[in-house]
Amino acid sequence: MNLRSSEPALSISFVTGTAPGKWFDRFGERTGHREPVTGESIDPMAELIDGQADLVLVRLPDPRIDDTYHLVRLYEEEPGIAVPKDSELSLVDTLGRGDISDQTVFYTPDVDGRVDVRAVGEAVDVVATGVGVVLAPRPLLRRLGSRRTENRGYRDGSPTTIALVWRVLDDCDVIQDFVGVARGRTGASSRTAQPKRTASEKAAAKKVRRAATEGVPRRKPVGRGGTGAARRRGRR
């Protein structure tokens, strides 16, 4: 693969609780672009605004995203709940509002669904002492949890959305190629920037395929009639 050494590496910041490593690997495998410079952040949108990142993976909603940005929704996160490891609440797979009516809730997402990663982390630290619960996206609770906490599904919560965001003015093939990888576009897609083969490379590949088939007799297709006749002969 010929890396495009003249182009700058794409800078990508991803919000805590996401795990985009597989996309970074595929981006490097499927395109001729440089490997992206990546980093986890509790507030990647701030890094995009400050010009520290070209492309960010954020948790919606975010009121700072306006029409000067492109936004592509990728997937939804399961709502979750963090409980003390030794709590009876850890004995079930999914909890609801009725199960925690007697518990102190140290954090829950805002009414509009916004999640403060730093506040969630601080609340999980409190739960680790053996008291209360925290309501937040389950992948985030997995990331911030410790050996003294457990996370479970929360059936009365709302899912959160993870999305890619970048500046409209910065839109380019490199960003579009990464977006394609994140959305599951295959390496054969026209959007991925695979280096094109030259005419001589195509001719060489054709020669190899032809050589591989030389001397191999072609099988004549057998129709239904022929198959039936063979069966009748076999029964005689």
Secondary structure, DSSP 8 states (H G I E B T S, - for coil): ----TTS---EEEEETT--THHHHHHHHHHSSS---EEEEES-HHHHHHTTS-SEEEEEE--TT--TTEEEEEEEEE-EEEEEETTSGGGGSSEE-GGGGTTS-EEE---TT----HHHHHHHHHHHTTT--EEEEEHHHHHHH--TTEEEEEETTS--EEEEEEEEGGG--HHHHHHHHHHTT--TTSTTS------HHHHHHHHHHHHHHHTT--------HHHHHHHHHHHH-
